[in-house]
Amino acid sequence: MKDTEPVTRIAGPNWDRRTFLKAGGLTVGGLGLASWLAACGGPGASSNGDTLTLRMPFLADMQVPDPDIMYEGEGVQVMESAYEGLVRYQPGSATIVGNLAKSWTVSPDQLTYTFTLQPGVKFHDGTPADAASWVKSFERRGKIDQGPAYMVAGVAKTEAPDPTTFVVTLKDRNNAFIHYMACPWQPFAVSPTAVAKNTVGDDMAQEWLKTNDAGTGPYVFKEFVAGSHYLLEEFPDYWGTKPPFKAIRIEITPSVATQKLQLDSGAFDMVTKGFAIPDVLAYQKNDKFTVVNSFGGVGEAIWLNPTSGIFANKALRQAMLTALDRESVVKTSWGGLTEVQKGMWPDATFSSSLAPFPTQVDGAALKALVPSLPSKKIDLAWSADGGAPRQQMTELIQTQLASYGFDVTVRTIPVSEQFDLANQPPEKRPDMMVSFLGGDALHLDTTFRILARTGAKPLNFYQYSNPELDTLMDQAVQAQTPEQMQATYQQCSKIILDDAVWIPLCLPPNSTIARSTISGIEDNSFYPAIFWPQSLKRA
C-alpha cells in the first residue's frame, strides 16, 4: 500500500456525473428513497461511530456473483468478502502469502503444486472446506468455462490424498500459475454440497448463485437485490480473524455526486474509488476523513480499434502513439497524484526499462495523414467503472484530437456493454476507448492472455490477433528462468508497440475515502479498489 501526500488543489471542472445506469426501485430525483432519506439526514444517516454495519456504494451493479463467472472490477469486493482462495498477495507487494492454504511446495519439474490447507474451515452451509471440496471447485470452474476458466485450463489433474492436502498437477510448466491463484478472480473454494443441492438440470447451481453464495469468507450474502443493494452479514463460524463490522451494506449509486453527498452526510462510511481528484485532495485536508491512495497493477490506457473503422489503418495507429500529449492529460486529470507511464506496462508487472513507451510528443506523422483520411469522425468511449478522472482524461483527449482536425464524439460505455464488445461486429465497437490496461495478476502473462490472445473473451475487446504474439506468450509462461521469461516478454512488448493497439496513460492512484472512525484500510496490491475486511478497525 502506497500513501500519497496531499498536493495543491488544482482548478478544473468536476467530471463526476454518471448516466449509464439508474438505480432500481422507488426513486426521488434518481435516488432510491432510502438513500435519499439517508443523504438528507434521515433514519439511516448515522455514521459508524455507533453502528456495526459498514455502508458503502458501487457505481454499478456487479456481474452475476457466481465465483466462476464473475470477471470484472465492479463487485470484486463482494466476492473477496464471501469467498476465499488458496493464496493472496501480501498488501503492498507482489509477494504471495497463504490464505486457505497454510503453505505449499512446488516439484523440481515445476509441474506439481502441493497445498497444505488450513484445518477446520467451514463453508457457509456448515460443510467442511477440505481438499476434496477443492477438487470439485477446480472441476466446476473448468466446466463453467467462463472468462476466469483459463486459470485452471492448464491443470492435468487434482488430488486430495487427505483432508488438508490438495495437489495440483499441470500439463506444462506455468510460471504464472501461483499468480493465478493469488489474483482477485482466482479459483475460490465453492461448497460442492451447496452446488449439488441447488443444481437445476445441468446448470451447476448457476441460477441459485445469482443471489446466494457458497463460500468460506467472513461474510454471507443476506440480500442481493439487483439495481438496489447488497447486504452481507458476518459468518459466525468463520475460521480466521473476525472482521470488526457485523455487516456490509452496498448501495448501487451510479452518480458520484450522490456518493459524495452521502459520504459527507454520514450515510456512507467509505467510498473505494471514482471521486474527482479535486474532491480527493479536499478530503485529504479534512480531519473528519481518511484518504488512502494506493497503486496496483492495472493502468489507464487508450485502446485503438484495429479491426474496423478509422484505426484499421496501421499507419494511423502508429502515428497516434506519439501525437498525444499524454503528460498534460495525466497531470490535469489526476492533480499530481500520479505521473505519465514511462513503459508499456505497470512497473509492478514488468519494468518500464524493459518495455519503454515513446515519451516525445511528435504529431508530424499524424498531421501528414489526416488530409488523406476518408473520414475524420472518431467514436471515443470511456468505460464507466473508471470514475471521474477517466472521464476527464477522455475529454482532454477529445480536445487534442480536435486540434488535429478530427470530429470526435465522446460517450460513456457501461460495464455490461464493454464486456460484450468482443461478441459484437467490429463496426459496432468504438474507434477509441479509454479504459484499463492490465491483466489479472502481477504477472505479464495475464495481460497478454486475456487482453491480446487470439479469440480471447471477454477482455480482448477488439478481438486483436497476432499469431506470433500467441506463440511467444506461451513460450514466456513456460520459461524455466526469470531471464528467459523477461527476454521473451520484451519481444511480446515490441510486437504490441509495432501493432499500436494501446497507448498507456498512467498508473492511477486508487483513492479510498473513509470517515475518520474507520482505520486499518489494507488495499489489494494488484487491484487496490478492494480492501481486506478483516484489517479494518472501528473507532
Legacy VTK file of the C-alpha trace (Angstrom):
# vtk DataFile Version 3.0
C-alpha trace
ASCII
DATASET POLYDATA
POINTS 539 float
0.000 0.000 0.000
1.427 3.362 -1.005
0.173 6.566 0.575
0.455 9.802 -1.355
0.941 13.129 0.414
-1.617 15.901 -0.193
-0.795 18.250 -3.050
-2.144 21.629 -4.048
-5.696 21.521 -5.318
-5.964 22.350 -8.996
-8.714 24.254 -10.693
-10.818 22.496 -13.259
-14.239 21.024 -13.987
-15.680 18.385 -11.694
-16.208 15.479 -14.131
-18.226 13.362 -11.785
-21.623 12.622 -13.301
-22.704 9.071 -14.179
-25.558 8.447 -16.585
-25.025 4.842 -17.576
-27.257 3.139 -15.040
-30.269 4.069 -12.947
-30.855 2.563 -9.550
-33.993 0.434 -9.376
-36.987 0.783 -7.084
-38.835 3.913 -5.928
-36.712 6.962 -6.701
-36.579 10.639 -5.817
-34.538 12.538 -8.411
-32.735 9.332 -9.370
-32.035 8.225 -5.768
-33.553 5.249 -4.047
-35.941 6.529 -1.351
-33.918 5.011 1.489
-30.719 6.543 0.113
-32.425 9.920 -0.325
-33.613 9.901 3.287
-30.168 8.941 4.495
-28.487 11.659 2.453
-30.842 14.247 3.895
-30.174 13.195 7.454
-32.975 10.681 7.794
-33.006 7.464 9.841
-30.041 5.908 8.013
-27.732 8.903 8.315
-25.693 7.968 11.391
-22.062 7.087 10.758
-20.255 4.105 12.174
-19.407 5.705 15.451
-22.478 3.848 16.700
-23.276 1.021 14.287
-21.758 -2.302 13.269
-22.788 -2.021 9.617
-20.265 -0.689 7.108
-22.100 1.280 4.420
-20.556 1.897 1.006
-21.591 2.346 -2.675
-20.922 0.699 -6.023
-21.139 2.754 -9.224
-22.993 -0.053 -10.992
-24.440 -3.491 -10.482
-21.834 -6.208 -10.489
-21.958 -9.073 -12.934
-23.590 -12.316 -11.766
-21.877 -13.085 -8.413
-21.079 -16.658 -9.362
-17.405 -17.167 -8.408
-16.690 -18.999 -11.663
-18.423 -16.409 -13.870
-17.837 -13.045 -12.180
-14.941 -11.385 -14.004
-14.922 -7.605 -13.712
-13.766 -4.828 -11.388
-17.103 -3.667 -10.040
-18.186 -6.216 -7.456
-14.869 -7.891 -6.658
-15.189 -6.585 -3.101
-18.313 -8.703 -2.678
-16.577 -11.828 -3.954
-13.486 -11.296 -1.805
-15.717 -10.874 1.251
-17.771 -14.043 0.732
-15.240 -16.354 -0.934
-11.604 -17.260 -0.368
-8.780 -18.739 -2.391
-5.676 -20.721 -1.604
-3.269 -17.777 -1.513
-3.250 -13.989 -1.861
-0.879 -11.075 -2.402
0.708 -9.594 0.678
-0.523 -5.974 0.825
1.885 -3.549 -0.790
3.936 -6.129 -2.661
3.955 -8.931 -5.217
4.843 -11.440 -2.500
2.350 -14.300 -2.330
1.224 -15.493 1.106
-1.111 -18.214 2.298
-4.853 -17.914 2.791
-6.866 -21.157 2.866
-3.531 -22.813 2.131
-1.110 -22.508 5.052
1.834 -23.380 2.816
2.713 -25.006 -0.497
5.581 -26.672 -2.318
6.477 -26.949 -5.994
8.075 -30.045 -7.519
11.516 -29.764 -9.183
9.944 -30.073 -12.642
7.600 -27.164 -11.750
4.525 -29.224 -12.634
3.125 -30.247 -9.246
1.887 -27.872 -6.539
1.074 -29.361 -3.141
-1.013 -27.124 -0.877
-1.342 -27.736 2.861
-4.771 -26.440 3.856
-5.979 -24.679 6.978
-7.783 -27.248 9.141
-11.344 -26.816 10.357
-12.524 -24.381 7.678
-16.275 -24.465 7.009
-18.398 -23.372 4.102
-21.348 -21.127 4.857
-23.620 -24.187 4.690
-21.604 -25.785 7.524
-19.862 -28.435 5.416
-16.056 -28.811 5.550
-13.851 -26.890 3.119
-11.389 -29.722 2.739
-9.131 -30.913 -0.078
-11.936 -32.915 -1.712
-14.011 -29.737 -1.971
-11.101 -28.050 -3.738
-11.031 -30.843 -6.310
-14.711 -30.138 -7.012
-14.135 -26.366 -7.061
-11.462 -26.663 -9.750
-13.747 -29.002 -11.728
-16.634 -26.551 -11.583
-14.560 -23.636 -12.833
-13.390 -25.674 -15.795
-16.883 -26.900 -16.654
-18.497 -23.459 -16.344
-15.815 -22.312 -18.797
-16.308 -18.555 -18.479
-13.646 -15.803 -18.511
-11.600 -16.904 -15.470
-11.598 -20.575 -16.547
-8.195 -20.118 -18.197
-6.651 -20.236 -14.716
-7.410 -23.959 -14.449
-7.265 -24.834 -18.150
-3.668 -26.000 -17.826
-4.407 -28.408 -14.966
-3.846 -32.072 -15.804
-5.312 -33.433 -12.561
-6.132 -32.590 -8.950
-5.937 -34.905 -5.958
-6.944 -34.947 -2.297
-4.786 -37.596 -0.563
-6.078 -36.394 2.815
-8.428 -33.622 4.058
-5.693 -30.987 4.383
-3.576 -31.832 1.321
-4.597 -30.562 -2.104
-2.368 -31.493 -5.051
-2.491 -29.794 -8.464
-0.546 -31.225 -11.408
-0.134 -29.081 -14.512
0.082 -30.241 -18.118
3.011 -27.882 -18.784
5.213 -25.560 -16.757
3.475 -22.286 -15.965
5.456 -19.655 -14.075
2.264 -17.590 -13.692
0.179 -20.339 -12.070
0.710 -19.272 -8.450
-0.175 -15.711 -9.511
-3.446 -17.023 -10.959
-4.131 -18.476 -7.521
-3.485 -15.096 -5.831
-5.416 -12.707 -8.078
-8.856 -11.227 -7.283
-10.557 -13.589 -9.797
-8.699 -16.638 -8.500
-10.280 -20.069 -8.158
-12.368 -19.924 -4.981
-13.462 -22.629 -2.587
-17.096 -23.333 -3.527
-19.230 -25.718 -1.487
-19.856 -28.899 -3.532
-22.812 -29.657 -1.269
-24.473 -26.303 -1.994
-23.811 -26.694 -5.717
-25.302 -30.205 -5.809
-28.318 -29.216 -3.716
-29.189 -26.202 -5.841
-28.397 -27.511 -9.325
-31.264 -27.357 -11.797
-30.757 -29.548 -14.826
-27.098 -29.232 -15.707
-26.623 -25.591 -14.603
-24.303 -26.486 -11.677
-26.303 -24.086 -9.450
-25.663 -21.077 -11.714
-29.202 -19.746 -11.253
-29.043 -20.131 -7.462
-25.650 -18.420 -7.263
-27.072 -15.275 -8.866
-28.370 -14.241 -5.436
-26.703 -16.660 -2.999
-23.172 -17.640 -2.088
-21.371 -20.897 -1.306
-18.073 -19.654 0.071
-15.958 -19.716 3.222
-15.336 -15.978 3.633
-16.051 -13.741 6.624
-19.392 -12.622 5.156
-22.525 -14.359 3.816
-24.985 -12.999 1.241
-28.072 -11.898 3.152
-29.774 -9.784 0.474
-28.812 -9.386 -3.183
-31.208 -7.028 -4.959
-30.018 -6.021 -8.447
-30.202 -2.292 -9.091
-30.717 -1.553 -5.417
-28.373 -3.000 -2.786
-26.389 -5.957 -1.475
-26.278 -6.887 2.196
-23.516 -9.123 3.548
-23.660 -10.421 7.124
-20.914 -11.883 9.287
-20.405 -15.654 9.082
-20.390 -16.796 12.740
-18.204 -19.877 12.108
-15.520 -18.053 10.141
-12.151 -19.750 10.657
-9.930 -16.657 10.536
-9.730 -13.207 12.072
-13.190 -11.835 12.693
-13.963 -8.612 10.807
-14.899 -5.624 13.014
-18.175 -4.970 11.201
-21.094 -7.341 11.582
-22.450 -6.429 8.155
-21.576 -4.616 4.933
-24.354 -2.843 3.047
-23.584 -1.795 -0.533
-25.890 0.643 -2.315
-25.937 0.827 -6.123
-25.285 4.544 -6.625
-24.400 5.473 -10.238
-23.842 9.175 -9.501
-20.507 10.110 -7.948
-22.098 13.395 -6.861
-24.673 11.418 -4.882
-21.966 9.201 -3.387
-20.138 12.305 -2.164
-23.315 13.756 -0.681
-23.989 10.568 1.229
-20.406 10.220 2.420
-20.444 13.790 3.711
-23.769 13.294 5.492
-22.721 10.020 7.152
-24.995 7.762 5.103
-21.862 6.134 3.649
-18.818 5.259 5.718
-16.449 4.535 2.856
-16.093 5.050 -0.899
-13.420 2.930 -2.571
-12.994 4.624 -5.967
-14.265 7.078 -8.542
-14.168 10.521 -6.915
-12.938 13.541 -8.864
-9.358 14.393 -7.982
-10.150 17.893 -6.631
-12.527 16.198 -4.180
-9.854 13.667 -3.178
-7.412 16.483 -2.489
-10.015 18.299 -0.400
-10.762 15.169 1.670
-7.031 14.804 2.369
-7.183 18.154 4.164
-10.340 17.295 6.132
-9.642 15.670 9.501
-13.089 14.054 9.501
-11.915 11.679 6.763
-9.057 9.319 5.984
-7.719 9.031 2.424
-5.585 6.108 1.287
-4.068 6.455 -2.197
-2.777 3.097 -3.387
-1.244 1.895 -6.642
-1.778 -1.553 -8.119
-1.029 -3.497 -11.252
-3.589 -2.048 -13.673
-3.026 1.128 -15.668
-5.158 3.526 -17.677
-4.789 3.472 -21.460
-6.293 4.343 -24.809
-7.437 1.334 -26.853
-7.433 1.679 -30.662
-9.776 -0.462 -32.759
-7.506 -2.327 -35.230
-10.246 -4.391 -36.861
-12.705 -1.766 -38.099
-13.192 1.927 -38.759
-10.604 4.645 -38.989
-7.928 2.833 -36.967
-7.892 -0.282 -39.120
-5.175 1.808 -40.799
-1.980 0.659 -39.023
-0.016 3.727 -40.104
-2.647 5.929 -38.456
-2.457 3.909 -35.236
1.329 4.208 -35.208
1.136 7.954 -35.775
-1.274 8.263 -32.876
1.259 6.766 -30.422
3.300 9.964 -30.231
0.744 12.573 -31.344
-0.983 12.997 -27.994
0.454 14.965 -25.083
-0.094 12.213 -22.519
1.664 14.133 -19.753
-0.763 17.029 -19.985
-3.750 14.662 -19.933
-2.497 12.808 -16.872
-1.297 15.848 -14.913
-4.550 17.750 -15.383
-6.852 14.803 -14.685
-5.024 13.407 -11.652
-3.887 16.606 -9.959
-0.310 15.476 -9.440
-1.228 12.232 -7.677
0.414 10.180 -10.441
2.700 10.580 -13.455
2.519 9.633 -17.111
3.516 5.998 -17.618
7.047 5.564 -18.970
6.655 1.946 -20.001
4.167 -0.160 -21.868
3.076 -1.910 -18.662
2.724 -1.039 -14.968
6.141 -1.321 -13.324
4.845 -3.731 -10.683
4.134 -6.149 -13.523
7.056 -5.502 -15.902
9.766 -2.844 -15.629
9.458 0.193 -17.899
13.190 -0.153 -18.621
12.450 -3.474 -20.355
9.437 -2.237 -22.362
9.682 1.559 -22.755
6.996 3.629 -24.472
7.911 6.700 -26.590
7.905 9.796 -24.406
8.496 12.511 -27.007
5.346 14.196 -28.332
5.526 14.334 -32.132
2.415 14.989 -34.199
4.090 15.367 -37.593
3.139 11.898 -38.862
-0.476 12.321 -37.782
-0.763 15.775 -39.373
0.568 14.361 -42.640
-2.025 11.556 -42.665
-5.157 13.493 -41.706
-5.835 15.210 -45.080
-5.939 11.871 -46.933
-8.251 10.071 -44.497
-11.652 9.018 -45.936
-13.297 10.069 -42.664
-12.255 12.223 -39.754
-15.016 11.086 -37.403
-13.936 9.271 -34.236
-16.224 7.478 -31.796
-14.370 7.873 -28.473
-15.742 5.955 -25.475
-14.694 5.737 -21.861
-15.626 2.797 -19.668
-17.859 3.846 -16.821
-16.173 1.968 -13.978
-13.172 4.334 -14.085
-14.898 7.209 -12.351
-14.457 10.943 -12.798
-10.711 11.063 -13.627
-11.159 8.703 -16.574
-13.930 10.880 -17.965
-11.754 13.967 -17.678
-8.864 12.242 -19.452
-11.251 11.348 -22.274
-12.474 14.931 -22.609
-8.887 16.198 -22.781
-8.008 13.608 -25.425
-11.034 14.760 -27.412
-9.723 18.332 -27.338
-6.277 17.296 -28.553
-7.713 15.184 -31.376
-9.916 18.077 -32.463
-6.787 20.221 -32.855
-5.599 17.738 -35.494
-8.856 18.138 -37.409
-10.834 15.155 -36.140
-14.551 15.239 -35.389
-14.704 13.380 -32.067
-17.838 12.206 -30.276
-17.399 11.217 -26.628
-19.668 8.742 -24.897
-19.785 6.615 -21.782
-19.776 2.842 -22.235
-21.430 0.883 -19.402
-19.542 -2.055 -17.914
-22.060 -4.580 -19.231
-21.788 -3.190 -22.772
-17.989 -3.072 -22.621
-17.795 -6.703 -21.562
-19.933 -7.668 -24.547
-17.811 -5.824 -27.141
-15.913 -8.980 -28.083
-19.211 -10.540 -29.178
-20.239 -7.579 -31.319
-19.428 -6.967 -35.011
-16.186 -4.946 -35.341
-18.013 -1.917 -36.698
-20.180 -1.776 -33.554
-17.133 -1.199 -31.361
-15.859 2.334 -30.603
-12.877 3.607 -32.607
-11.072 4.552 -29.412
-11.747 3.655 -25.808
-10.192 4.923 -22.588
-10.175 2.031 -20.164
-7.909 -0.121 -18.027
-4.752 -1.790 -19.269
-3.562 -4.723 -17.214
-4.114 -8.371 -16.561
-5.490 -10.315 -13.642
-2.304 -10.531 -11.595
1.174 -9.100 -11.047
2.474 -11.254 -13.881
2.525 -10.173 -17.522
1.111 -13.476 -18.763
-2.355 -12.498 -17.612
-2.204 -9.220 -19.537
-1.339 -10.900 -22.829
-3.523 -13.946 -22.308
-6.757 -12.109 -21.539
-6.324 -8.850 -23.472
-4.404 -9.833 -26.605
-4.642 -13.566 -27.278
-6.422 -14.557 -30.487
-10.070 -15.314 -29.715
-9.862 -14.430 -26.003
-13.130 -13.198 -24.488
-14.451 -11.039 -22.961
-11.463 -8.730 -22.353
-9.877 -8.778 -25.806
-12.477 -6.130 -26.547
-11.451 -5.505 -30.169
-10.565 -9.153 -30.892
-6.999 -8.207 -31.785
-4.965 -11.116 -33.162
-1.301 -11.744 -33.873
-0.264 -15.437 -34.183
3.396 -14.620 -33.490
2.389 -12.999 -30.205
0.295 -16.061 -29.295
3.335 -18.293 -29.733
5.661 -16.011 -27.768
3.314 -15.608 -24.799
3.177 -19.404 -24.462
6.963 -19.586 -24.586
7.288 -16.886 -21.916
4.993 -18.563 -19.400
6.833 -21.863 -19.808
10.307 -20.324 -19.424
12.438 -22.031 -16.799
14.316 -18.933 -15.620
13.315 -15.301 -14.959
15.879 -14.146 -17.506
14.348 -16.268 -20.277
10.878 -15.073 -19.342
11.876 -11.375 -19.391
13.587 -11.662 -22.767
10.501 -13.232 -24.324
8.167 -10.640 -22.824
10.390 -7.947 -24.302
9.735 -9.484 -27.719
6.000 -9.534 -26.974
6.090 -5.881 -25.981
7.820 -4.868 -29.219
5.066 -6.584 -31.233
2.366 -4.745 -29.299
4.177 -1.438 -29.790
4.559 -2.037 -33.533
0.906 -3.051 -33.924
-0.052 0.116 -31.995
-3.183 -1.142 -30.281
-2.671 0.577 -26.898
-1.446 3.946 -25.712
-0.623 3.700 -21.981
-1.511 6.772 -19.938
-0.725 6.253 -16.255
-0.874 4.036 -13.231
-3.878 5.527 -11.437
-3.919 6.080 -7.695
-6.951 4.390 -6.234
-8.369 6.714 -3.603
-10.272 5.055 -0.785
-12.011 7.684 1.324
-13.417 6.745 4.709
-14.812 8.573 7.682
-12.202 9.051 10.401
-13.995 6.490 12.585
-12.525 3.803 10.299
-8.825 2.943 10.072
-6.674 -0.020 9.113
-7.535 0.160 5.403
-5.437 -2.507 3.686
-5.776 -2.410 -0.084
-5.178 -5.257 -2.512
-1.719 -4.760 -4.026
-2.918 -5.716 -7.507
-6.390 -4.147 -7.531
-6.464 -1.514 -4.746
-10.188 -0.824 -5.035
-10.510 -3.994 -2.911
-9.888 -3.708 0.822
-9.255 -6.558 3.262
-12.334 -6.527 5.575
-10.523 -8.267 8.423
-7.931 -5.484 8.710
-10.398 -2.635 9.299
-10.638 -1.003 12.703
-13.519 0.933 14.233
-13.020 3.927 16.478
LINES 1 540
539 0 1 2 3 4 5 6 7 8 9 10 11 12 13 14 15 16 17 18 19 20 21 22 23 24 25 26 27 28 29 30 31 32 33 34 35 36 37 38 39 40 41 42 43 44 45 46 47 48 49 50 51 52 53 54 55 56 57 58 59 60 61 62 63 64 65 66 67 68 69 70 71 72 73 74 75 76 77 78 79 80 81 82 83 84 85 86 87 88 89 90 91 92 93 94 95 96 97 98 99 100 101 102 103 104 105 106 107 108 109 110 111 112 113 114 115 116 117 118 119 120 121 122 123 124 125 126 127 128 129 130 131 132 133 134 135 136 137 138 139 140 141 142 143 144 145 146 147 148 149 150 151 152 153 154 155 156 157 158 159 160 161 162 163 164 165 166 167 168 169 170 171 172 173 174 175 176 177 178 179 180 181 182 183 184 185 186 187 188 189 190 191 192 193 194 195 196 197 198 199 200 201 202 203 204 205 206 207 208 209 210 211 212 213 214 215 216 217 218 219 220 221 222 223 224 225 226 227 228 229 230 231 232 233 234 235 236 237 238 239 240 241 242 243 244 245 246 247 248 249 250 251 252 253 254 255 256 257 258 259 260 261 262 263 264 265 266 267 268 269 270 271 272 273 274 275 276 277 278 279 280 281 282 283 284 285 286 287 288 289 290 291 292 293 294 295 296 297 298 299 300 301 302 303 304 305 306 307 308 309 310 311 312 313 314 315 316 317 318 319 320 321 322 323 324 325 326 327 328 329 330 331 332 333 334 335 336 337 338 339 340 341 342 343 344 345 346 347 348 349 350 351 352 353 354 355 356 357 358 359 360 361 362 363 364 365 366 367 368 369 370 371 372 373 374 375 376 377 378 379 380 381 382 383 384 385 386 387 388 389 390 391 392 393 394 395 396 397 398 399 400 401 402 403 404 405 406 407 408 409 410 411 412 413 414 415 416 417 418 419 420 421 422 423 424 425 426 427 428 429 430 431 432 433 434 435 436 437 438 439 440 441 442 443 444 445 446 447 448 449 450 451 452 453 454 455 456 457 458 459 460 461 462 463 464 465 466 467 468 469 470 471 472 473 474 475 476 477 478 479 480 481 482 483 484 485 486 487 488 489 490 491 492 493 494 495 496 497 498 499 500 501 502 503 504 505 506 507 508 509 510 511 512 513 514 515 516 517 518 519 520 521 522 523 524 525 526 527 528 529 530 531 532 533 534 535 536 537 538
